Amino acid sequence: MPDTMTVQLVQEGAVKLPQTWRDSYNLRPGDSLTLLDLGGVFVLSPRRLEIDSLADRIAQTLVEQGETLESMQQALREERERYAGQS
């Protein structure tokens, strides 16, 4: 199987992966892929990046602790004020 292949955008920006790659990686319609933009070079991975999993675990922990976006923003404001007062 070649390391690179040209693909074409189809309707609504969709990209059709070659059948040989879909078969090799057991990809089915509806599967999620991770797309990473490295300054104009796109990397498409059939696996979730570890950072995605870590972000999900952090978000779940914060929810379980009763944190909200508002409470985190308030804590950040308070910390900035405390830091500014030390100068």
Helices and strands as residue ranges (DSSP letters): G 11-13, H 19-24, E 34-37, E 42-45, H 50-64, H 69-85
